Amino acid sequence: KFENLKELYLSNNKLSTIPVQLPQVL
């Protein structure tokens, strides 16, 4: 589950001009 969430974060981060901060859980 964490891998998918991480990839989703990376994908969104590429599309977003402002990087979204990940929780330290990952």
C-alpha positions, -999 to 999 in steps of 0.1 A, spaced: 0 0 0 28 24 9 45 18 -25 13 28 -44 9 58 -21 45 69 -27 41 66 -65 9 85 -63 27 112 -44 55 113 -69 31 116 -98 11 144 -82 43 161 -72 54 162 -109 21 178 -119 21 203 -90 42 234 -89 43 233 -51 56 200 -37 33 184 -13 49 173 20 47 136 28 41 124 63 72 109 79 54 75 79 68 69 44 
